[in-house]
Amino acid sequence: MAKRGRKPAKRATAPRRTQAIPKTKSSAPKAAKPKPGASKASKPKSGNSKSATARLEGELRIARDRQAATSEILRVISQSPADVQPVFEAIVQAAVRLIHCDYAFFMRCEATTYSVVARASPEGQEPFIRPPEPIDPAVNFPSRAIVTKEMVHLPDWSSVEKPEYERRVQNLFGIKSSLYLPVLHQGQCIGLLTLASRRASGFDDD
């Protein structure tokens, strides 16, 4: 009796390669719905852009004012080559206008004294005739900037000890803060621009 032959074994076939087809709907991540009360991303508020525009306009206005003041002082210098007094007056008037302080003084320095040669307020140029003051830091505030050749800032006169001379100045002008800017030439202090305010902290870093 003939034996039945075994059926030939099926050949193993390689798995069919399937091409990955990107899904159109389910593959794209869905944006999460914002929870109730959650803030939504939005365009910059118009208030922010308005404040930025106002700030830029303010900076531009200040730059133009400074340029105009510089041009005015240079014009006075060119017209008064032999007379420096108009130049001092132009400087103090420009300082009051630009910095919005109550007083600006220009002082000329000699060997041992200084003298106020120009004074201005928001009302304009003011006459100011006083005898020379000694350059002595213990006697008056301007001398401190003259001797050190550095800016001196007194933001609040009520918090500093004032010499007798400065107490009289405060009673006369009502000064509560001041700024002293030395004018240097060849390493020597030849003048001083003094700014004064009737309110404390009248001068910021700018």
Secondary structure, DSSP 4 states (H G I P E B T S, - for coil): -PPPPPPPPPPP-PPPP------SSSSSPPPPPPPTTPPPP-PPPHHHHHHHHHHHHHHHHHHHHHHHHHHHHHHHHHH-TT--HHHHHHHHHHHHHHH--SEEEEEEE-SSEEEEEEEEETTEEE------EE--TTT-SHHHHHHHTS-EEES-GGGS---HHHHHHHHHH---EEEEEEEEETTEEEEEEEEEESSTT-----
